[in-house]
Amino acid sequence: AVRPQQCSLDAGYVAESNVVGGNAALYGATRGYAFFRGHLGERFAVRNSGACAVVEGVGDHCCEYMTGGRVAVLGRTGINVAAGMSGGIAYMWDPERRLETRHGVCNRATVSLVSLGESDAREQDELVRMLTWHHRYTGSEVAARLLALERAQMLAQFVVVFPNDYRKVVLEQRAAEAAAAAAGGDSKAVAGDEPQVAPAAPAEQKAEPGVVDIEDIVPAGRTAKVRGFVQHERRAEPYREVEERVADWQEIWGKPSEKQLKQQTARCMDCGVPFCQGDSGCPIQNKIPEFNELVYRSDWKRAYERLSETNNFPEFTGRVCPAPCEGACVLGVIDDPVTIKNVENAIAERAFAEGWVKPVQLVQRSGKRVAVIGSGPAGLAAADQLNRAGHLVVVYEREVHVGGLLRYGIPNMKLDKKLVQRRVELLAAGGIRFETQCEVGSEKMPAGLLLREHDAVLLATGATVPRSLAAPGSELNGIHFAMEFLGAAQHHLDEGVPIPESLNAHGKHVVIIGSGDTGCDCIATAVRLGAASVTNFSLLYQLPQERAPANPWPEWPRVYRVEYGHQEAAATGGED
């Protein structure tokens, strides 16, 4: 039993209004009893297969994938109660009928909600025993108030969460027992002994059928989400065919079907501790298991709302982020990780297609003016946040177009600039002002003038000063830095500006030093410009196909990869 100290209760501490434990309590519990006088966090009793527990309030995802045992919740619950629940019973104090009437509170894909007042006497007696034990071991005032009510009045305030197929088994068993009793045979009784400290077999569960997991009673087609990571292999969004895409500057991405996306989100295990959104995973803590679940349920609008809680521009990250979330995916310990990046991009594009992405509309402004210097991803995200806070924001950019690295450092085939412009126009419609071809510190915009005209200045300038190699000959003609090369190609596409001869790879033998994302972008750009050959040098030895012992999960997997630029170089040059 978990209860506050008596001195706290004597001082007026209200246990049922406070949290006494964190997330994932009783995750995977198999037996025993637990009584909590107070609230617990998210994912309570997930995958519980035999424990009996009483709690006075829980967060989201209570009783997910539960296969056995008993749970009683004597207070408020979060959302997604009983998702994938296939066994056991949950008694929910729900006088307002939130589980039935509020969308998203209870996931009813595999369960039914039954009024306890109309349920079998065995469930009614079981709850009364659980309340009695809870009061005895914790002194719970909530249990005391409920037990003081007339029995019918008390039972009417509870809803039984009963897994559909499990309930069918239970009802069939009870019908058989009743028939046997009517014929003069013995019928099973449910024992009512109170729990011991460490019971060998919980008495109140003796009548429960021998159902230990959903696969035993639910047809295979119904288990798609529960066992998606077993049933489906990873299938990432395919690139366009190499021969087709090297002939243009359009995006390399193909278009996955909604069916494929649902299968891939079914592979998400909804882990009790999702490393994908932790320190080793997503740097902005996207709520990945939650939007995966919503996509699986075809609730695309809520998936976008959940994604946009943490991500200003998911249409960018869904294309160009290296996806450390996938490197930290728990499924990656034993199998290929979930295709999180593809799902994120699909959510963003679905939101734009449906018209859910709208400019910020503020009723009241703070009256404060903020200057943001630089319109790259950091500057745009900062401007968006400041604008949402009600400030008047002006973004200063020295280039012709807004976007910084998004426009001039990432090639068009990886991030179409029409998408960047689409977002910029939304930001402008929301009240942000953009000043292009305006270099702060120049005669046009002296730093002193900027300081006088604004209440605050935010520096969000990119790293346009390259890191040179301290090698003999690095100063010779024909040696250029990546941003010069990529920027010149993008200016040519955007404004029709001719590429300087020294930067034009057409008909030349190109050597690229560096094998990261930027090096790959340079390879793909050189191929499209018509290079005679492309050679890529890397400081590293060829990485292994799988993680080395010194590179354990959930670290970023340092493994051998063939990216889109490498594929294109091999296809046009004959070898990788």
C-alpha positions in Angstrom: 0.0 0.0 0.0 1.2 3.5 -0.8 -0.2 6.3 1.3 0.9 9.8 2.5 2.6 10.0 5.9 0.1 10.5 8.7 1.6 13.8 9.7 0.9 15.1 6.2 -2.7 13.9 6.5 -3.1 15.5 9.9 -1.8 18.8 8.5 -4.6 18.8 5.9 -3.0 17.0 2.9 -5.7 15.9 0.5 -4.4 12.6 -0.8 -7.0 12.2 -3.6 -6.0 15.5 -5.1 -2.2 14.8 -5.2 0.2 12.6 -7.1 1.8 9.8 -5.1 3.7 8.0 -7.9 5.1 8.5 -11.4 4.6 6.9 -14.8 4.4 3.2 -15.8 3.5 1.9 -12.3 2.6 -1.8 -12.5 3.9 -2.0 -16.1 3.9 -5.7 -16.9 2.7 -6.8 -13.4 1.9 -10.5 -13.2 0.4 -10.9 -9.7 -0.1 -9.4 -6.3 -2.0 -6.5 -4.8 -1.3 -2.7 -4.8 -3.3 0.1 -3.2 -2.4 3.8 -3.9 -4.0 6.5 -1.9 -3.6 9.3 -4.4 -3.0 9.8 -8.2 -0.4 8.1 -10.4 1.1 9.2 -13.7 0.7 7.9 -17.2 0.6 4.3 -18.4 -0.7 2.7 -15.2 -1.1 -1.1 -15.3 0.0 -1.3 -19.0 0.4 -4.9 -19.9 -0.9 -6.0 -16.5 -1.6 -9.7 -16.7 -2.6 -10.6 -13.1 -2.2 -7.9 -10.5 -5.1 -6.4 -8.5 -4.8 -2.7 -7.9 -6.8 0.3 -6.7 -5.8 4.0 -7.4 -7.5 7.3 -6.9 -6.7 8.9 -10.3 -4.4 8.2 -13.3 -2.9 9.9 -16.4 -3.2 8.9 -20.0 -3.1 5.3 -21.4 -4.3 3.5 -18.3 -4.7 -0.3 -18.8 -3.2 -0.3 -22.3 -2.7 -3.9 -23.5 -3.8 -5.3 -20.2 -4.4 -9.1 -20.5 -5.5 -10.0 -16.9 -6.0 -8.9 -13.4 -8.3 -6.3 -11.9 -7.9 -2.5 -11.7 -10.2 0.0 -9.9 -9.8 3.8 -10.5 -11.6 6.0 -8.0 -10.9 9.3 -9.7 -10.2 11.0 -13.0 -8.4 9.4 -15.9 -6.5 10.8 -18.8 -7.1 9.8 -22.5 -6.8 6.5 -24.3 -8.0 4.3 -21.5 -7.9 0.6 -22.3 -6.3 0.8 -25.7 -5.6 -2.8 -26.9 -6.9 -4.2 -23.6 -7.7 -7.9 -24.1 -8.2 -9.4 -20.7 -8.9 -8.6 -17.0 -11.5 -6.0 -15.9 -11.2 -2.3 -15.0 -13.7 -0.6 -12.7 -13.8 3.1 -13.4 -15.5 5.6 -11.0 -17.3 7.7 -13.7 -20.4 9.5 -12.5 -20.2 12.0 -15.4 -19.9 9.1 -17.9 -16.8 10.7 -19.4 -15.6 7.4 -20.8 -18.8 7.1 -22.9 -19.3 10.7 -23.9 -15.9 12.4 -24.2 -14.1 11.6 -27.5 -10.7 10.0 -26.9 -11.0 9.3 -23.2 -11.6 5.6 -23.7 -10.3 3.7 -26.7 -13.2 1.4 -27.3 -11.7 -0.6 -30.2 -11.4 -3.8 -28.2 -13.6 -3.1 -25.1 -17.2 -2.4 -24.0 -18.4 -0.2 -21.3 -20.9 -1.8 -19.0 -22.7 -0.1 -16.1 -21.7 -1.8 -12.9 -25.3 -1.5 -11.6 -26.5 -3.7 -14.5 -23.5 -6.1 -14.3 -23.3 -9.5 -12.8 -23.3 -9.7 -9.0 -19.8 -11.2 -9.0 -18.3 -8.0 -10.5 -20.3 -5.9 -8.0 -19.1 -7.9 -5.0 -15.6 -7.8 -6.3 -15.5 -4.0 -6.4 -16.9 -3.8 -2.9 -14.2 -6.1 -1.7 -11.5 -4.0 -3.5 -12.9 -0.8 -1.9 -12.9 -2.4 1.5 -9.3 -3.5 1.2 -8.3 -0.1 -0.1 -9.8 1.6 2.8 -8.4 -0.9 5.3 -4.8 -0.6 4.0 -4.6 3.1 3.1 -7.3 4.8 5.2 -8.7 6.2 1.9 -11.4 8.8 2.4 -12.6 8.3 -1.2 -13.2 4.6 -0.5 -14.9 5.4 2.8 -17.3 7.9 1.1 -18.2 5.4 -1.6 -18.7 2.5 0.9 -21.0 4.8 3.0 -23.4 5.2 0.1 -26.4 2.9 -0.5 -25.0 -0.1 -2.5 -27.2 0.7 -5.6 -26.2 4.3 -5.5 -22.5 3.5 -5.3 -22.6 0.9 -8.0 -24.4 3.3 -10.4 -21.3 5.6 -10.3 -19.0 2.9 -11.8 -18.5 1.7 -15.3 -16.9 -1.7 -16.0 -14.3 -1.7 -18.8 -14.7 -5.2 -20.2 -12.6 -6.5 -23.2 -15.1 -7.7 -25.8 -13.6 -11.2 -26.6 -12.7 -11.8 -23.0 -16.2 -10.9 -21.9 -17.6 -13.3 -24.4 -15.5 -16.1 -22.9 -16.5 -15.2 -19.4 -20.2 -15.1 -20.2 -20.0 -18.4 -22.0 -18.2 -19.9 -19.0 -20.9 -18.6 -16.6 -23.7 -19.9 -18.8 -22.0 -23.3 -18.7 -21.7 -23.2 -14.9 -25.4 -22.1 -14.6 -26.4 -25.0 -16.8 -24.3 -27.4 -14.8 -25.9 -26.1 -11.6 -29.4 -26.5 -13.0 -28.6 -30.1 -13.9 -27.5 -30.8 -10.4 -23.7 -30.5 -10.9 -21.2 -28.3 -9.0 -20.8 -24.7 -10.0 -17.7 -22.7 -9.4 -17.8 -20.0 -6.8 -15.7 -16.8 -6.6 -13.8 -16.8 -3.3 -13.8 -13.6 -1.3 -10.7 -14.0 0.9 -8.9 -10.7 1.5 -5.4 -10.4 0.1 -2.2 -11.5 1.8 1.1 -9.7 1.7 2.5 -12.0 -1.0 -0.4 -14.3 -2.2 0.6 -17.3 -4.2 -2.6 -17.1 -6.2 -5.0 -14.0 -5.9 -8.2 -15.4 -4.6 -10.4 -13.0 -6.4 -9.0 -14.1 -9.8 -9.6 -17.9 -9.4 -12.7 -17.7 -11.6 -10.9 -15.9 -14.4 -10.5 -18.1 -17.5 -7.0 -19.2 -18.5 -6.6 -16.4 -21.0 -3.1 -15.1 -20.8 -2.8 -13.0 -23.9 -4.9 -11.5 -26.7 -3.6 -13.9 -29.3 -5.4 -16.8 -27.6 -8.9 -15.4 -28.2 -8.8 -12.6 -30.8 -8.7 -13.4 -34.5 -5.4 -12.5 -36.2 -6.9 -9.5 -38.1 -7.9 -7.8 -34.8 -4.4 -7.9 -33.4 -2.8 -5.6 -36.0 -1.8 -2.8 -33.6 -1.0 -5.0 -30.7 1.4 -7.2 -32.6 2.2 -4.8 -35.5 5.9 -4.9 -34.8 5.8 -8.7 -35.2 3.4 -8.8 -38.2 4.9 -6.0 -40.3 8.4 -5.3 -41.6 9.8 -1.8 -41.9 9.0 -0.2 -45.2 10.4 3.2 -45.5 8.9 5.7 -48.0 10.5 4.9 -51.3 12.5 7.4 -53.3 11.6 8.1 -56.9 13.4 5.9 -59.4 17.1 7.1 -59.8 16.9 7.4 -63.6 13.9 9.7 -63.3 15.0 11.9 -60.5 18.5 12.7 -61.7 17.0 14.3 -64.7 15.3 17.0 -62.7 15.5 19.1 -59.5 12.2 17.9 -58.1 11.9 16.2 -54.7 13.3 12.7 -54.4 10.4 11.4 -52.2 7.7 9.1 -53.4 4.2 8.9 -52.0 3.4 6.1 -49.6 -0.1 4.8 -49.4 -2.2 5.4 -46.3 -2.4 1.6 -45.8 1.4 1.4 -45.7 1.6 4.3 -43.2 -1.0 2.6 -40.9 1.0 -0.6 -41.0 4.2 1.2 -40.1 2.5 3.1 -37.2 1.2 -0.3 -36.1 4.8 -1.3 -35.6 5.1 1.4 -32.8 5.1 -0.5 -29.5 3.9 2.5 -27.5 6.7 1.8 -25.0 6.4 2.7 -21.4 9.6 4.7 -21.7 9.7 6.0 -25.3 13.4 6.6 -26.0 12.5 8.0 -29.4 11.4 11.3 -27.7 14.1 11.3 -25.0 17.6 12.8 -24.9 19.1 10.3 -27.3 16.1 10.6 -29.7 14.1 13.6 -30.9 15.8 16.9 -29.9 12.5 18.7 -29.7 10.7 15.9 -27.9 8.0 15.2 -30.4 5.3 13.0 -28.9 6.0 10.2 -31.3 4.1 7.3 -29.8 1.0 9.5 -29.5 0.9 10.7 -33.1 1.7 7.2 -34.3 -1.4 5.9 -32.5 -3.5 8.6 -33.9 -2.4 7.9 -37.5 -3.1 4.3 -37.0 -6.6 5.2 -36.0 -6.9 7.5 -39.1 -7.3 10.5 -36.8 -5.0 12.7 -38.9 -6.2 16.0 -37.6 -5.4 15.2 -34.0 -2.1 13.7 -35.1 -1.2 17.0 -36.6 -2.3 18.9 -33.5 -0.2 16.6 -31.3 2.8 17.0 -33.7 2.5 20.8 -33.8 2.6 21.0 -30.0 6.3 20.5 -30.2 7.3 21.2 -33.8 6.9 24.5 -35.6 7.7 23.2 -39.0 7.1 19.4 -39.3 7.1 19.7 -43.2 10.8 20.5 -43.0 11.9 18.1 -40.3 9.9 15.3 -41.9 12.1 15.7 -45.0 15.6 16.8 -43.8 16.0 15.7 -40.2 18.5 12.7 -39.9 15.9 11.1 -37.6 17.8 10.4 -34.3 14.4 9.3 -33.1 14.6 6.2 -35.2 18.1 5.4 -33.9 16.7 5.5 -30.4 13.5 3.5 -31.2 13.1 0.7 -28.7 12.0 -1.7 -31.5 15.5 -1.1 -32.9 17.0 -3.2 -30.1 15.6 -6.3 -31.8 14.4 -5.3 -35.3 14.4 -2.4 -37.7 12.9 0.8 -36.1 9.6 2.4 -36.9 9.6 4.8 -39.9 9.0 7.8 -37.7 10.3 10.4 -40.1 8.0 9.3 -43.0 5.0 9.4 -40.7 5.9 12.9 -39.5 6.1 14.1 -43.1 2.9 12.5 -44.1 1.1 14.1 -41.1 2.4 17.6 -42.1 1.4 17.2 -45.8 -2.0 15.8 -44.9 -2.6 18.9 -42.7 -1.7 21.3 -45.5 -3.8 19.4 -48.0 -6.8 19.5 -45.6 -6.4 23.1 -44.8 -5.7 22.6 -41.1 -2.5 24.7 -41.1 -3.6 28.3 -40.7 -1.9 31.6 -39.9 -1.7 32.7 -36.3 -4.6 35.0 -35.4 -4.1 37.1 -32.3 -6.7 39.3 -30.6 -4.2 41.2 -28.5 -0.6 42.2 -29.0 2.0 43.0 -26.3 3.2 46.1 -28.0 6.8 45.0 -27.9 8.9 44.9 -31.1 11.5 42.2 -31.6 14.1 42.0 -34.4 15.2 38.6 -35.5 18.5 38.6 -37.5 18.6 35.6 -39.8 15.8 33.7 -41.5 17.1 30.2 -41.3 15.3 27.4 -39.4 16.3 28.9 -36.0 15.3 32.4 -36.9 12.0 31.3 -38.4 11.1 29.1 -35.4 12.0 31.9 -33.0 10.0 34.4 -35.0 7.0 32.0 -34.9 7.2 31.6 -31.1 7.7 35.3 -30.5 4.7 36.1 -32.7 2.5 33.6 -30.9 3.5 35.3 -27.7 2.0 38.5 -29.1 5.1 40.5 -29.9 5.6 42.4 -33.2 8.4 40.5 -35.0 10.6 41.7 -37.9 13.0 39.2 -39.5 16.0 40.6 -41.3 17.6 38.5 -44.1 20.6 39.6 -46.2 19.7 37.2 -49.1 17.2 37.7 -51.8 14.8 35.1 -50.4 13.8 34.1 -46.8 14.9 30.7 -45.6 18.7 30.7 -44.9 19.9 27.1 -44.7 16.5 25.8 -45.7 16.7 27.7 -49.0 20.4 27.9 -49.9 22.0 25.0 -47.9 19.6 22.2 -48.6 19.2 21.3 -52.3 15.8 21.5 -53.9 15.5 17.8 -54.5 15.6 17.2 -50.8 13.4 20.2 -49.8 11.4 21.9 -52.5 11.6 25.7 -52.0 7.9 26.0 -52.8 7.4 24.4 -49.4 9.7 26.9 -47.7 7.8 29.8 -49.4 4.5 28.2 -48.4 5.5 28.4 -44.7 7.0 31.9 -45.1 3.7 33.2 -46.5 1.8 31.6 -43.6 4.1 33.4 -41.1 3.7 36.7 -42.9 -0.1 36.3 -42.9 0.2 35.7 -39.1 1.8 39.1 -38.6 5.6 38.6 -39.0 7.3 41.1 -41.3 10.3 40.1 -43.4 13.0 42.4 -44.7 15.2 40.8 -47.3 18.4 42.0 -48.9 19.0 43.8 -45.6 22.4 43.1 -44.0 22.4 44.3 -40.4 25.5 46.4 -39.7 25.5 47.8 -43.3 24.6 51.4 -44.2 21.1 50.3 -45.0 20.6 48.9 -41.4 23.2 50.1 -38.9 23.2 48.1 -35.7 22.4 51.3 -33.6 19.2 51.9 -35.6 18.1 48.4 -35.1 18.6 48.7 -31.3 16.7 51.9 -31.2 13.7 50.7 -33.2 13.2 47.4 -31.3 12.7 46.4 -27.6 14.8 43.2 -28.2 17.1 41.8 -30.8 17.6 38.0 -31.4 20.7 36.8 -33.2 19.8 33.8 -35.3 22.6 34.0 -37.9 23.9 30.8 -39.5 27.4 29.5 -39.7 28.3 30.9 -43.1 32.0 31.1 -42.2 33.3 27.7 -43.3 35.8 25.5 -41.5 38.9 25.4 -43.6 41.3 22.4 -43.9 44.8 23.1 -42.7 46.3 21.3 -45.6 48.8 22.4 -48.2 47.1 23.6 -51.4 43.7 24.2 -49.7 43.9 27.8 -51.0 44.3 26.9 -54.7 41.7 27.7 -57.4 39.0 25.2 -57.9 38.6 24.4 -54.2 35.3 25.6 -52.8 33.3 25.1 -49.6 29.9 23.3 -49.7 27.7 26.3 -49.0 29.3 28.2 -51.9 28.6 25.3 -54.2 25.1 24.5 -53.0 24.1 28.2 -52.7 25.2 28.9 -56.3 23.1 26.0 -57.6 20.0 27.2 -55.7 20.4 30.9 -56.9 20.5 29.5 -60.4 17.3 27.6 -59.9 15.5 30.4 -58.0 16.6 33.5 -59.9 18.2 32.2 -63.1 21.6 33.5 -62.1 24.3 31.8 -64.0 26.5 29.5 -61.9 30.1 30.9 -61.9 32.4 28.8 -64.0 34.6 27.9 -61.1 31.5 26.5 -59.3 29.9 24.8 -62.2 30.4 21.0 -62.1 29.3 20.4 -65.7 31.8 18.2 -67.5 34.3 18.2 -64.6 35.7 15.6 -62.4 34.5 16.5 -58.9 36.1 15.4 -55.6 34.0 15.9 -52.5 35.7 15.7 -49.1 33.3 14.7 -46.3 30.7 11.9 -46.2 27.9 13.4 -44.1 24.5 14.8 -45.2 26.1 17.9 -46.7 28.6 15.8 -48.7 25.7 13.6 -50.0 23.8 16.8 -51.0 26.9 18.0 -52.9 27.2 14.6 -54.7 23.6 14.8 -55.8 24.0 18.4 -56.9 27.1 17.6 -58.9 25.3 14.7 -60.6 22.4 17.0 -61.7 24.8 19.7 -63.0 26.4 17.0 -65.3 29.7 16.2 -63.6 32.0 13.9 -65.6 32.7 11.9 -62.4 32.2 12.3 -58.7 34.6 10.9 -56.1 33.8 11.2 -52.4 36.5 11.0 -49.7 35.7 10.2 -46.1 38.0 10.5 -43.1 36.4 7.3 -41.6 36.9 3.7 -42.5 33.9 1.9 -44.0 31.4 1.6 -41.2 29.9 -1.9 -40.3 26.5 -3.0 -41.5 25.3 -3.3 -37.9 26.1 -1.6 -34.6 29.5 -2.2 -33.2 29.8 -3.2 -29.5 31.1 0.3 -28.7 28.0 1.8 -30.3 25.1 0.4 -28.3 21.4 1.4 -28.6 20.0 4.0 -28.0 23.1 5.9 -29.4 22.9 7.1 -33.0 23.8 4.0 -35.0 27.1 4.5 -36.8 26.5 2.0 -39.6 27.1 1.9 -43.3 24.4 3.7 -45.3 23.8 4.3 -49.0 21.9 7.6 -49.2 20.1 9.1 -52.2 23.2 10.9 -53.6 25.3 7.8 -53.4 22.6 5.9 -55.3 22.6 8.5 -58.0 26.4 8.6 -58.4 26.4 4.9 -58.7 23.7 4.9 -61.3 25.3 7.6 -63.5 28.9 6.8 -62.9 28.7 3.0 -62.9 30.0 2.4 -59.3 29.6 3.7 -55.8 
